[in-house]
Amino acid sequence: MSQTEAERELAELLVESLNLEGVDPHGIDPEAPLFNDGLGLDSIDALELSLAVAKRYGVQLRSDGEDNHRIFASLRALAAHVQSQRAG
């Protein structure tokens, strides 16, 4: 499944900010889970990714946000959330 331009940019940020060695950002399935079975990220990674997103896009992701499970479900979900927040 191919990535959109926004997903590709976010995938590069994800790999760069989390130092995911051996992970090709362009090879990340935008529909695959970011946590557990997917990329295998954990709660610390979520915090680091939230900081990187805030720094790059100015979009705040709260650690106690009710929608975090949905927002961090996949690269596609995260990219859609970032775009919707930037547009607002």
C-alpha positions as CSV (number, residue, x, y, z in Angstrom):
1,M,0.0,0.0,0.0
2,S,1.5,3.3,-1.0
3,Q,2.0,6.3,1.2
4,T,0.7,9.8,0.6
5,E,3.1,12.7,0.7
6,A,2.0,13.6,4.2
7,E,2.4,10.0,5.4
8,R,5.9,9.7,3.8
9,E,7.0,12.9,5.5
10,L,5.6,11.7,8.9
11,A,7.2,8.2,8.4
12,E,10.6,9.9,7.9
13,L,10.0,12.0,11.1
14,L,9.0,8.8,13.0
15,V,12.1,6.8,11.9
16,E,14.4,9.8,12.5
17,S,13.0,10.9,15.9
18,L,12.9,7.3,17.3
19,N,16.2,6.2,15.8
20,L,14.6,3.2,14.2
21,E,17.7,1.6,12.7
22,G,17.0,-0.7,9.7
23,V,13.5,0.7,9.1
24,D,12.9,2.2,5.7
25,P,10.3,5.0,6.2
26,H,9.1,4.5,2.7
27,G,8.4,0.8,3.5
28,I,6.1,1.5,6.4
29,D,2.6,0.3,5.6
30,P,0.4,3.3,6.3
31,E,-2.4,1.0,7.6
32,A,-0.2,-1.1,9.8
33,P,-0.4,-0.6,13.6
34,L,2.3,1.6,15.1
35,F,2.3,-0.3,18.4
36,N,2.6,-4.0,19.3
37,D,2.4,-6.2,16.2
38,G,3.1,-3.4,13.8
39,L,6.2,-1.3,14.3
40,G,6.4,-2.5,17.9
41,L,6.5,1.0,19.4
42,D,5.9,1.5,23.1
43,S,4.6,4.3,25.4
44,I,8.1,6.0,25.5
45,D,8.2,6.0,21.7
46,A,4.7,7.6,21.7
47,L,6.0,10.4,24.0
48,E,9.0,11.0,21.8
49,L,6.9,10.9,18.6
50,S,4.4,13.4,20.2
51,L,7.3,15.8,20.9
52,A,8.7,15.4,17.4
53,V,5.2,16.1,15.9
54,A,4.7,19.1,18.1
55,K,8.1,20.5,17.2
56,R,7.8,19.9,13.4
57,Y,4.1,20.6,12.9
58,G,3.0,22.6,15.9
59,V,0.3,20.0,16.7
60,Q,0.0,19.1,20.4
61,L,-0.7,15.5,21.3
62,R,-1.5,15.1,25.0
63,S,-0.3,12.0,26.7
64,D,-3.7,11.6,28.4
65,G,-5.7,12.4,25.3
66,E,-8.8,10.3,25.0
67,D,-8.3,9.9,21.2
68,N,-4.7,8.8,21.4
69,H,-5.6,5.1,20.7
70,R,-7.3,6.2,17.5
71,I,-4.7,8.9,16.6
72,F,-1.7,6.5,17.0
73,A,-3.5,3.5,15.5
74,S,-1.4,3.7,12.2
75,L,0.7,6.1,10.2
76,R,-2.3,7.0,8.1
77,A,-4.4,7.8,11.2
78,L,-1.6,10.0,12.7
79,A,-1.0,11.8,9.4
80,A,-4.8,12.5,9.0
81,H,-4.9,13.9,12.5
82,V,-1.9,16.1,12.0
83,Q,-3.3,17.4,8.8
84,S,-6.7,18.1,10.3
85,Q,-5.1,20.0,13.2
86,R,-2.9,22.1,10.9
87,A,-5.8,23.0,8.7
88,G,-7.9,24.3,11.6
